[in-house]
Amino acid sequence: MDSTNNLVQDRIQYLRENTDFVSTVFNSLIGYAIIAADFDGNIIAYNKGAYQVYGYTPEEVIGRKNIETFFPEEFIKEGKLQNVVSELVGKGRFSHEGEKVKKDGSRFPAKILFTLTKDKSDQIVGFVEIVQDLTAQKQVEGRLRAGEERLRRIIDSNIDGMLIVDGDGIIRFVNPAAESTFVRPEKELLGSCFGFPTVPGERIEIDIVRPIAYGRAVAEMRVTDIEWHGQKSYLATLRDITDRKTIEEKLAFLSLRDSLTGLYNRFFFEEEMRRFGNGRFDPVGVIMCDVDGLKLVNDAMGHHSGDELLLMVSKILRDVFRESDVVARVGGDEFSALLPNTPLPMVGMICNRLEEYVEKFNQDNKTIPVSISIGYAVKNGPSPDMAEVYSKSDDNMYKDKRSRHGTARNRLVQYFIKNMEEGNIVAEGRAERFSRIFTILANNLGMNEYQIRDLLLFAEFHDIGNIGMLQRAALKPGPLNVEELSEMRAHAEIGYRIAQTVPDLVGIAEWILKHHEWWNGKGYPLGLKGEGIPLECRIIAIADAYDSMTHKHSYRKAMTHEEAEAEIRQQAGTQFDPDLVEKFLEAIKK
């Protein structure tokens, strides 16, 4: 026993004599537990840091405390301490993380370093254990992990896309919203190059490339400096503003474009006129175009058909004019074009080409016939100015319109008539039946051949106002509702306006307007009664009703002659002229 104590005392004395060890370990490393021991586990030295960590005083451990006291029981039983000693002898230095035991029996996480100690003759005399208490660090790490988890939940639920990009521009983190923005899964984004500038504090708009099926995307990006896993990184927040940009672009487009045709509008055209007026673009041609018969199409077939006509004209204009020309819709049926650096002969050639395109379009298409009146003028020098040139081209356009007025109208009316025939607005063979009946009836009434001719013309065209309802009320299988009935009744006035524009029909225009008046004054549109209704209108009213009743319709079968005759007689004196009813029925029998 005395020899063992003497050995320990000798080793302690050696350590005390080792000035470098004492000054470095025992004075400079306060805060770390440092224990020197021999290979028998006897503690030779024990610093203040060890006292703070373990709770034992130096007097309680030096010279008599076994080193195993500071290790958990299972660590000793599993032979782990022996493994540490073996590693230490083999390598001279060994470190690991594990648990240590305090005087009160509590355990704490620690980082442990073992290193061998030698005497003056370079003989191994024991080892030094340096222990760092990791309790506070582990608590901080736990709080950081909890905080990181909360942060991740916040980030994952954010509607904005969020990415973390390292200093090399590589994506290290993405949230679900960012996956949706890029339409790429997390596994594809992580580790890929971000590809956008990461300048903290700036707010920029970026175009995002996505699969073709998902279309273009625009995002507003903000970048912030952050630290990610100990490295300087950047947090990029992306707000998808695709819908907003689309709306802004549409508004910008609409501010300069005509909403129907997509051509420039009058505001933009006038701005360009001022710009072209400075002389740098001379000679500047101005071409005015007016769509012939647009009002007639609107009245006869509805504004949807008028819009179709305008769209057809706009397509022709796009095909004819050059990209450098400014083509605009400047009024309801008016279009205009500015042609920079275009001399007078070339402007005339372009107008001729426009007329050729219109004719070819009408030949190739069975739609509403297109007719455009054209006028042009050219500015070449300070006088006249652009306003005068525009006015001159407008005057020339109206001269052209007057010259083609009748032709354009006749084309449209012929189109209307053809559509009525193809649309079955009238029963098949009705014109021939009316011709036979009216000839007999007119002779009985003492009409001359001119009156009979006008009556037959009236019979052919009295329903021309129905052209606008081919796909609506005129062909509906079944009774009409209030709105449809009102629409049907408008056809008399529409037919009247159409007839007034056609020289051959002007003479029967008044009859077309009044052919739905009733003998008792309950008809439309004027509420005329009795002999205040033209004779021709009273004749058509009876003939139309009889022909309609005796021919099959989609919503009812045809009546017999006897049934129709009874119905006509019942309405005599109410809807029909009673005297004409008898004469008409006599003509039918013949």
C-alpha positions as CSV (number, residue, x, y, z in Angstrom):
1,M,0.0,0.0,0.0
2,D,2.8,2.4,0.9
3,S,4.6,1.6,-2.4
4,T,1.4,2.5,-4.3
5,N,1.0,5.8,-2.5
6,N,4.6,6.6,-3.2
7,L,4.1,5.9,-6.9
8,V,1.1,8.2,-7.1
9,Q,2.9,10.9,-5.2
10,D,5.8,10.6,-7.6
11,R,3.5,11.1,-10.6
12,I,1.8,14.1,-9.0
13,Q,5.2,15.6,-8.3
14,Y,6.1,15.0,-11.9
15,L,3.1,16.8,-13.2
16,R,3.6,19.7,-10.8
17,E,7.1,20.0,-12.1
18,N,5.9,20.1,-15.7
19,T,5.4,23.8,-16.0
20,D,4.0,23.8,-19.5
21,F,1.3,21.3,-18.6
22,V,0.3,23.1,-15.4
23,S,0.1,26.5,-17.1
24,T,-1.6,25.3,-20.2
25,V,-4.0,22.7,-18.9
26,F,-4.8,23.9,-15.4
27,N,-4.7,27.7,-15.9
28,S,-5.8,28.2,-19.5
29,L,-8.5,25.6,-19.9
30,I,-10.8,26.7,-17.0
31,G,-14.3,25.6,-18.1
32,Y,-13.1,22.2,-19.2
33,A,-12.9,19.3,-16.9
34,I,-9.3,18.0,-17.0
35,I,-8.4,14.8,-15.2
36,A,-4.9,13.2,-15.3
37,A,-4.8,9.5,-14.4
38,D,-2.5,6.5,-14.6
39,F,-3.5,3.3,-16.3
40,D,-4.8,1.8,-13.1
41,G,-7.4,4.5,-13.0
42,N,-5.9,6.5,-10.1
43,I,-6.5,10.2,-10.5
44,I,-3.3,12.2,-10.4
45,A,-4.5,15.7,-11.3
46,Y,-7.9,17.4,-11.2
47,N,-8.5,21.0,-12.3
48,K,-11.1,23.6,-11.2
49,G,-13.2,23.0,-14.4
50,A,-13.5,19.4,-13.3
51,Y,-14.8,20.4,-9.9
52,Q,-17.4,22.7,-11.7
53,V,-18.5,19.9,-14.0
54,Y,-18.5,16.9,-11.7
55,G,-19.0,18.4,-8.2
56,Y,-16.1,16.6,-6.5
57,T,-13.4,18.6,-4.8
58,P,-9.8,17.8,-5.7
59,E,-9.3,16.5,-2.2
60,E,-12.1,13.9,-2.7
61,V,-10.6,12.5,-5.9
62,I,-6.8,13.0,-6.2
63,G,-4.8,10.0,-5.2
64,R,-7.8,7.8,-4.3
65,K,-10.7,8.2,-6.8
66,N,-11.0,5.7,-9.6
67,I,-11.6,7.2,-13.1
68,E,-14.5,4.7,-13.7
69,T,-16.6,6.7,-11.2
70,F,-17.2,9.4,-13.9
71,F,-18.5,7.0,-16.5
72,P,-22.1,5.4,-16.6
73,E,-22.3,1.9,-15.2
74,E,-23.4,0.4,-18.6
75,F,-20.4,2.0,-20.3
76,I,-18.1,0.1,-18.0
77,K,-20.0,-3.2,-18.1
78,E,-20.1,-3.2,-21.9
79,G,-16.3,-2.8,-22.0
80,K,-16.4,0.5,-23.7
81,L,-13.8,2.0,-21.4
82,Q,-11.4,-0.8,-22.3
83,N,-12.0,-0.1,-25.9
84,V,-11.2,3.6,-25.3
85,V,-7.9,2.6,-23.6
86,S,-6.9,0.3,-26.4
87,E,-7.6,3.0,-29.0
88,L,-5.7,5.5,-27.0
89,V,-2.6,3.2,-26.7
90,G,-2.7,2.5,-30.4
91,K,-3.2,6.1,-31.5
92,G,-2.0,8.2,-28.6
93,R,-5.1,10.3,-28.9
94,F,-8.9,9.5,-29.0
95,S,-12.1,11.5,-28.8
96,H,-15.8,10.7,-28.8
97,E,-19.1,12.0,-27.5
98,G,-20.9,10.3,-24.7
99,E,-22.5,10.6,-21.3
100,K,-20.6,11.3,-18.0
101,V,-21.8,11.0,-14.4
102,K,-21.7,13.8,-11.7
103,K,-21.2,13.4,-7.9
104,D,-25.0,13.6,-7.4
105,G,-25.6,10.7,-9.9
106,S,-27.0,12.9,-12.7
107,R,-25.8,12.4,-16.2
108,F,-24.8,15.0,-18.8
109,P,-23.8,14.9,-22.5
110,A,-20.1,15.5,-23.0
111,K,-17.4,15.7,-25.6
112,I,-14.4,13.7,-24.4
113,L,-10.7,13.8,-25.5
114,F,-8.1,11.3,-24.2
115,T,-4.4,11.8,-24.8
116,L,-1.4,9.9,-23.4
117,T,1.1,11.4,-21.0
118,K,4.8,10.5,-20.7
119,D,7.6,11.1,-18.2
120,K,11.0,12.6,-18.8
121,S,12.4,9.4,-20.2
122,D,9.5,9.3,-22.7
123,Q,7.8,6.5,-21.0
124,I,4.0,6.4,-20.9
125,V,2.8,7.0,-17.4
126,G,-0.9,7.6,-17.9
127,F,-3.4,9.7,-19.8
128,V,-5.3,13.0,-19.6
129,E,-9.1,13.2,-20.1
130,I,-10.4,16.6,-21.2
131,V,-14.2,16.8,-20.9
132,Q,-16.5,19.6,-22.3
133,D,-20.1,19.7,-20.9
134,L,-22.5,19.8,-23.8
135,T,-25.6,20.3,-21.8
136,A,-26.1,23.9,-22.7
137,Q,-25.1,23.3,-26.3
138,K,-27.6,20.4,-26.7
139,Q,-30.3,22.6,-25.2
140,V,-29.6,25.3,-27.7
141,E,-29.5,22.8,-30.5
142,G,-32.8,21.4,-29.3
143,R,-34.3,24.8,-29.3
144,L,-32.9,25.5,-32.7
145,R,-34.3,22.2,-34.1
146,A,-37.7,23.1,-32.6
147,G,-37.4,26.6,-34.0
148,E,-36.4,25.2,-37.4
149,E,-39.3,22.8,-37.4
150,R,-41.7,25.7,-36.6
151,L,-40.1,27.8,-39.3
152,R,-40.4,24.9,-41.8
153,R,-44.1,24.6,-41.0
154,I,-44.5,28.3,-41.5
155,I,-42.6,28.3,-44.7
156,D,-44.4,25.2,-46.0
157,S,-47.8,26.8,-45.4
158,N,-46.8,30.1,-47.0
159,I,-48.7,30.9,-50.3
160,D,-45.5,32.5,-51.7
161,G,-42.8,30.3,-53.1
162,M,-39.7,30.3,-50.9
163,L,-36.2,29.0,-51.8
164,I,-32.9,29.0,-50.0
165,V,-29.9,29.5,-52.3
166,D,-26.3,29.1,-51.2
167,G,-23.4,31.3,-52.1
168,D,-22.8,29.3,-55.3
169,G,-26.3,29.8,-56.5
170,I,-27.4,26.2,-55.8
171,I,-30.9,25.6,-54.4
172,R,-30.8,24.0,-51.0
173,F,-34.4,24.3,-49.9
174,V,-37.8,24.8,-51.5
175,N,-41.3,25.0,-50.1
176,P,-44.5,23.5,-51.7
177,A,-45.5,26.8,-53.1
178,A,-42.2,27.1,-55.0
179,E,-42.8,23.6,-56.4
180,S,-46.1,24.8,-57.7
181,T,-44.7,28.0,-59.2
182,F,-42.0,26.1,-61.1
183,V,-44.2,23.0,-61.7
184,R,-41.2,20.9,-60.7
185,P,-40.9,18.5,-57.7
186,E,-38.6,19.3,-54.8
187,K,-36.2,16.5,-55.8
188,E,-35.6,18.2,-59.2
189,L,-35.1,21.6,-57.8
190,L,-32.8,20.8,-54.9
191,G,-29.2,20.9,-56.0
192,S,-30.0,22.7,-59.3
193,C,-28.8,26.1,-60.3
194,F,-31.2,28.9,-59.3
195,G,-30.3,31.0,-62.4
196,F,-31.6,34.4,-61.1
197,P,-29.7,37.2,-59.5
198,T,-29.7,37.1,-55.7
199,V,-29.2,40.7,-54.7
200,P,-30.6,41.3,-51.2
201,G,-33.1,44.1,-50.7
202,E,-34.1,44.3,-54.4
203,R,-37.5,43.5,-55.7
204,I,-37.5,42.3,-59.3
205,E,-39.8,40.5,-61.7
206,I,-38.7,37.2,-63.2
207,D,-40.0,35.1,-66.0
208,I,-40.2,31.4,-65.0
209,V,-39.7,28.7,-67.5
210,R,-42.3,25.9,-67.0
211,P,-43.5,23.0,-69.0
212,I,-45.3,24.2,-72.2
213,A,-48.7,22.8,-71.1
214,Y,-48.7,25.2,-68.1
215,G,-47.9,28.3,-70.0
216,R,-45.8,31.4,-69.0
217,A,-45.4,32.4,-65.4
218,V,-44.2,35.7,-63.9
219,A,-43.1,36.1,-60.3
220,E,-42.1,39.0,-58.1
221,M,-38.9,38.1,-56.3
222,R,-37.4,39.5,-53.1
223,V,-34.1,38.3,-51.7
224,T,-32.9,38.4,-48.1
225,D,-29.5,37.4,-46.5
226,I,-29.7,34.4,-44.2
227,E,-27.5,31.8,-42.7
228,W,-28.3,28.2,-43.6
229,H,-26.5,25.4,-41.8
230,G,-23.7,27.7,-40.9
231,Q,-23.2,29.1,-44.4
232,K,-24.1,32.5,-45.8
233,S,-27.1,32.0,-48.1
234,Y,-30.1,33.8,-49.6
235,L,-33.8,33.4,-49.0
236,A,-35.7,34.1,-52.3
237,T,-39.4,34.8,-51.9
238,L,-41.4,34.4,-55.1
239,R,-44.9,35.8,-55.4
240,D,-46.8,34.5,-58.5
241,I,-48.1,37.6,-60.4
242,T,-49.0,35.9,-63.6
243,D,-52.7,36.8,-63.4
244,R,-51.9,40.4,-62.5
245,K,-49.4,40.7,-65.4
246,T,-51.9,39.2,-67.8
247,I,-54.6,41.7,-66.7
248,E,-52.1,44.6,-67.0
249,E,-51.1,43.5,-70.5
250,K,-54.8,43.2,-71.5
251,L,-55.4,46.7,-70.1
252,A,-52.4,48.0,-72.0
253,F,-53.6,46.3,-75.1
254,L,-57.1,47.6,-74.8
255,S,-55.8,51.1,-74.2
256,L,-54.3,51.1,-77.7
257,R,-56.4,48.5,-79.5
258,D,-60.0,48.2,-80.7
259,S,-61.6,45.6,-78.5
260,L,-63.5,43.9,-81.4
261,T,-61.0,43.7,-84.3
262,G,-57.7,43.9,-82.4
263,L,-56.5,46.7,-84.7
264,Y,-55.3,50.0,-83.3
265,N,-57.9,52.3,-81.9
266,R,-58.6,56.0,-82.8
267,F,-56.6,57.3,-79.9
268,F,-53.4,55.5,-80.9
269,F,-54.0,56.4,-84.6
270,E,-54.2,60.1,-83.8
271,E,-51.1,59.9,-81.7
272,E,-49.3,58.3,-84.6
273,M,-50.6,60.9,-87.0
274,R,-49.0,63.6,-84.9
275,R,-45.7,61.6,-84.8
276,F,-45.8,61.1,-88.6
277,G,-46.4,64.8,-89.1
278,N,-42.8,65.9,-88.3
279,G,-41.5,65.2,-91.8
280,R,-39.1,62.4,-90.9
281,F,-41.6,59.8,-92.4
282,D,-42.5,61.7,-95.6
283,P,-44.1,60.9,-97.9
284,V,-46.9,59.6,-95.6
285,G,-50.0,58.0,-97.2
286,V,-53.4,58.1,-95.5
287,I,-56.0,55.6,-96.6
288,M,-59.6,55.8,-95.4
289,C,-61.9,52.8,-95.7
290,D,-65.7,52.6,-94.9
291,V,-67.6,49.3,-94.7
292,D,-70.6,49.6,-97.0
293,G,-74.0,48.4,-95.7
294,L,-72.9,47.8,-92.1
295,K,-76.1,49.5,-90.7
296,L,-78.2,47.4,-93.1
297,V,-76.6,44.2,-91.9
298,N,-77.0,45.3,-88.2
299,D,-80.7,46.0,-88.8
300,A,-81.5,42.9,-90.9
301,M,-79.3,40.3,-89.2
302,G,-78.4,41.7,-85.8
303,H,-75.3,43.3,-84.4
304,H,-73.6,39.9,-84.1
305,S,-73.6,39.6,-87.9
306,G,-72.4,43.2,-88.2
307,D,-69.5,42.3,-85.9
308,E,-68.7,39.3,-88.1
309,L,-68.6,41.6,-91.1
310,L,-66.2,44.0,-89.3
311,L,-63.9,41.1,-88.3
312,M,-63.8,39.9,-92.0
313,V,-62.8,43.4,-93.1
314,S,-60.1,43.6,-90.4
315,K,-58.6,40.3,-91.6
316,I,-58.5,41.6,-95.2
317,L,-56.8,44.8,-94.0
318,R,-54.2,42.8,-92.1
319,D,-53.4,40.8,-95.2
320,V,-53.0,43.8,-97.4
321,F,-51.1,46.3,-95.3
322,R,-47.4,46.1,-94.3
323,E,-46.1,45.6,-90.8
324,S,-44.7,49.2,-90.8
325,D,-48.2,50.6,-91.6
326,V,-50.5,51.7,-88.8
327,V,-54.0,50.2,-89.4
328,A,-56.8,51.3,-87.0
329,R,-60.5,51.2,-86.6
330,V,-61.3,54.9,-86.2
331,G,-65.2,54.7,-86.1
332,G,-68.1,52.2,-86.1
333,D,-67.7,51.3,-89.8
334,E,-64.5,53.3,-90.6
335,F,-60.9,52.1,-90.8
336,S,-57.8,54.1,-91.6
337,A,-54.2,53.4,-92.3
338,L,-51.0,55.4,-92.1
339,L,-48.3,54.4,-94.6
340,P,-44.8,55.9,-93.7
341,N,-42.3,56.6,-96.5
342,T,-44.8,55.7,-99.2
343,P,-45.1,57.8,-102.4
344,L,-48.4,58.5,-104.1
345,P,-48.2,55.9,-106.9
346,M,-47.5,53.1,-104.3
347,V,-50.4,54.2,-102.1
348,G,-52.6,53.9,-105.2
349,M,-51.3,50.4,-105.9
350,I,-52.0,49.4,-102.3
351,C,-55.6,50.6,-102.7
352,N,-56.0,48.6,-105.9
353,R,-54.6,45.6,-104.1
354,L,-57.2,46.1,-101.3
355,E,-60.0,46.1,-103.8
356,E,-58.6,42.9,-105.4
357,Y,-58.5,41.2,-102.0
358,V,-62.1,42.1,-101.3
359,E,-63.3,40.6,-104.6
360,K,-61.3,37.5,-104.1
361,F,-62.6,37.2,-100.5
362,N,-66.2,37.4,-101.8
363,Q,-65.5,34.8,-104.4
364,D,-63.9,32.3,-102.0
365,N,-66.5,32.8,-99.1
366,K,-70.2,32.4,-98.9
367,T,-70.5,34.8,-96.0
368,I,-72.0,38.3,-95.9
369,P,-70.6,40.0,-99.0
370,V,-67.8,42.6,-98.2
371,S,-67.8,46.0,-99.8
372,I,-65.4,48.7,-98.9
373,S,-65.3,52.4,-100.0
374,I,-61.8,53.7,-100.3
375,G,-60.2,57.1,-100.4
376,Y,-56.5,58.2,-100.0
377,A,-54.2,61.2,-100.0
378,V,-50.5,61.7,-99.4
379,K,-48.5,64.2,-97.3
380,N,-45.1,65.1,-98.8
381,G,-43.6,68.3,-97.2
382,P,-44.7,70.8,-94.6
383,S,-48.0,71.6,-96.4
384,P,-50.6,70.3,-96.2
385,D,-50.4,69.0,-92.7
386,M,-51.6,65.5,-91.5
387,A,-55.0,66.8,-90.5
388,E,-55.6,68.2,-94.0
389,V,-54.4,65.0,-95.6
390,Y,-56.7,62.9,-93.4
391,S,-59.6,65.2,-94.4
392,K,-58.8,64.9,-98.1
393,S,-58.6,61.1,-97.9
394,D,-62.0,61.1,-96.1
395,D,-63.6,63.2,-98.8
396,N,-62.2,60.9,-101.5
397,M,-63.6,57.9,-99.6
398,Y,-67.1,59.4,-99.6
399,K,-66.9,60.1,-103.3
400,D,-66.1,56.4,-103.8
401,K,-69.0,55.4,-101.5
402,R,-71.6,57.4,-103.5
403,S,-70.4,55.8,-106.7
404,R,-70.8,52.2,-105.4
405,H,-73.8,52.8,-103.1
406,G,-76.4,51.0,-105.2
407,T,-74.2,48.0,-106.1
408,A,-73.3,47.3,-102.4
409,R,-76.9,47.5,-101.3
410,N,-78.1,45.3,-104.0
411,R,-75.5,42.7,-103.2
412,L,-76.6,42.6,-99.6
413,V,-80.3,42.3,-100.5
414,Q,-79.6,39.5,-102.9
415,Y,-77.6,37.8,-100.1
416,F,-80.6,38.2,-97.7
417,I,-83.0,36.8,-100.3
418,K,-80.8,33.8,-100.9
419,N,-80.4,33.1,-97.2
420,M,-84.2,33.3,-96.8
421,E,-84.7,30.7,-99.5
422,E,-81.9,28.4,-98.0
423,G,-83.2,29.0,-94.5
424,N,-86.7,27.9,-95.3
425,I,-88.2,31.1,-94.0
426,V,-91.0,30.5,-96.5
427,A,-92.7,27.2,-97.4
428,E,-91.5,25.5,-100.5
429,G,-93.5,26.5,-103.6
430,R,-95.2,29.4,-101.8
431,A,-94.3,32.0,-104.5
432,E,-95.9,29.8,-107.2
433,R,-99.1,29.3,-105.1
434,F,-99.3,33.0,-104.3
435,S,-98.8,33.9,-108.0
436,R,-101.8,31.7,-109.1
437,I,-104.1,32.8,-106.2
438,F,-103.3,36.5,-106.5
439,T,-103.7,36.5,-110.2
440,I,-107.3,35.2,-109.8
441,L,-108.0,37.4,-106.8
442,A,-106.6,40.5,-108.4
443,N,-108.7,40.0,-111.6
444,N,-111.8,39.6,-109.4
445,L,-110.9,42.9,-107.6
446,G,-110.4,44.7,-111.0
447,M,-106.6,45.3,-110.5
448,N,-104.5,46.2,-113.6
449,E,-101.3,44.4,-114.6
450,Y,-99.1,47.0,-112.8
451,Q,-100.9,46.5,-109.6
452,I,-100.7,42.7,-110.0
453,R,-97.0,42.9,-110.7
454,D,-96.4,45.0,-107.5
455,L,-98.6,42.6,-105.5
456,L,-96.6,39.6,-106.6
457,L,-93.3,41.5,-105.8
458,F,-94.8,42.3,-102.4
459,A,-95.7,38.6,-101.9
460,E,-92.1,37.6,-102.6
461,F,-90.4,40.2,-100.3
462,H,-92.9,41.0,-97.5
463,D,-91.0,38.8,-95.0
464,I,-87.5,40.0,-95.9
465,G,-87.2,41.4,-92.4
466,N,-87.1,37.9,-91.1
467,I,-83.5,37.4,-92.5
468,G,-82.1,38.4,-89.1
469,M,-83.9,35.6,-87.3
470,L,-83.0,32.5,-89.3
471,Q,-81.4,30.8,-86.3
472,R,-83.7,32.3,-83.7
473,A,-87.4,33.0,-83.5
474,A,-88.3,32.5,-87.1
475,L,-87.4,28.8,-87.0
476,K,-88.3,27.9,-83.4
477,P,-90.3,24.7,-83.2
478,G,-93.2,25.7,-81.0
479,P,-94.8,28.8,-79.6
480,L,-92.7,32.0,-79.1
481,N,-92.1,33.5,-75.6
482,V,-92.6,37.2,-75.0
483,E,-89.0,38.2,-76.0
484,E,-89.1,36.1,-79.2
485,L,-92.5,37.5,-80.1
486,S,-91.2,41.0,-79.7
487,E,-88.3,40.1,-81.9
488,M,-90.5,38.6,-84.6
489,R,-92.7,41.7,-84.6
490,A,-89.7,43.8,-85.3
491,H,-89.2,42.2,-88.7
492,A,-91.9,44.4,-90.4
493,E,-89.8,47.5,-89.5
494,I,-86.6,45.8,-90.5
495,G,-88.0,44.8,-93.8
496,Y,-89.3,48.4,-94.4
497,R,-85.7,49.8,-93.8
498,I,-84.2,47.2,-96.1
499,A,-86.7,47.9,-98.9
500,Q,-86.1,51.6,-98.7
501,T,-82.5,51.1,-99.6
502,V,-83.2,49.1,-102.8
503,P,-84.6,51.0,-105.8
504,D,-86.7,48.0,-107.0
505,L,-88.4,47.6,-103.6
506,V,-88.9,51.2,-102.6
507,G,-92.5,51.1,-104.0
508,I,-93.5,48.3,-101.7
509,A,-91.6,49.4,-98.6
510,E,-94.8,50.9,-97.0
511,W,-96.7,47.7,-97.5
512,I,-93.9,45.7,-95.9
513,L,-94.2,47.9,-92.8
514,K,-97.9,47.5,-92.6
515,H,-98.6,43.8,-93.6
516,H,-99.2,42.7,-90.0
517,E,-101.9,45.3,-89.2
518,W,-105.4,43.8,-88.2
519,W,-108.8,44.8,-89.5
520,N,-109.9,45.6,-85.8
521,G,-106.7,47.8,-85.2
522,K,-105.0,45.3,-82.8
523,G,-102.1,44.5,-85.2
524,Y,-98.6,46.0,-85.3
525,P,-96.5,48.1,-85.7
526,L,-98.8,51.2,-86.3
527,G,-102.2,49.9,-85.0
528,L,-104.0,50.7,-88.3
529,K,-107.6,49.5,-88.7
530,G,-110.2,48.8,-91.5
531,E,-109.6,50.4,-94.9
532,G,-106.8,52.5,-93.4
533,I,-104.7,49.4,-94.0
534,P,-103.5,49.2,-97.7
535,L,-105.5,46.7,-99.8
536,E,-102.3,44.7,-100.7
537,C,-101.5,44.3,-97.0
538,R,-105.0,43.0,-96.3
539,I,-104.7,40.5,-99.1
540,I,-101.2,39.2,-97.9
541,A,-102.5,38.9,-94.3
542,I,-105.2,36.4,-95.4
543,A,-103.0,34.5,-97.9
544,D,-100.1,34.2,-95.5
545,A,-102.3,32.8,-92.8
546,Y,-104.0,30.3,-95.1
547,D,-100.7,29.1,-96.6
548,S,-99.1,28.7,-93.2
549,M,-102.1,26.7,-91.8
550,T,-102.3,24.3,-94.8
551,H,-98.6,23.4,-94.7
552,K,-96.6,21.3,-92.2
553,H,-94.4,23.0,-89.6
554,S,-91.8,21.6,-87.2
555,Y,-94.2,22.2,-84.3
556,R,-97.6,21.2,-85.8
557,K,-99.1,19.2,-88.7
558,A,-100.8,20.8,-91.7
559,M,-104.6,21.6,-91.6
560,T,-107.0,20.5,-94.2
561,H,-108.6,23.1,-96.5
562,E,-111.8,22.8,-94.6
563,E,-110.1,23.4,-91.2
564,A,-108.1,26.4,-92.5
565,E,-111.3,27.9,-94.2
566,A,-113.1,27.6,-90.8
567,E,-110.2,29.3,-89.1
568,I,-110.1,32.1,-91.7
569,R,-113.8,32.7,-91.4
570,Q,-113.6,32.8,-87.6
571,Q,-111.0,35.7,-87.8
572,A,-113.1,37.6,-90.4
573,G,-113.9,41.1,-89.0
574,T,-111.2,40.7,-86.4
575,Q,-107.8,40.0,-88.0
576,F,-109.0,40.0,-91.7
577,D,-111.1,42.1,-94.0
578,P,-114.4,40.2,-94.0
579,D,-115.2,41.1,-97.6
580,L,-111.8,40.0,-98.8
581,V,-112.1,36.7,-96.9
582,E,-115.0,35.6,-99.1
583,K,-113.3,36.7,-102.3
584,F,-110.0,35.0,-101.3
585,L,-111.8,31.7,-100.5
586,E,-113.6,31.9,-103.8
587,A,-110.2,32.3,-105.5
588,I,-108.9,29.3,-103.6
589,K,-111.8,27.1,-104.9
590,K,-110.9,28.0,-108.4
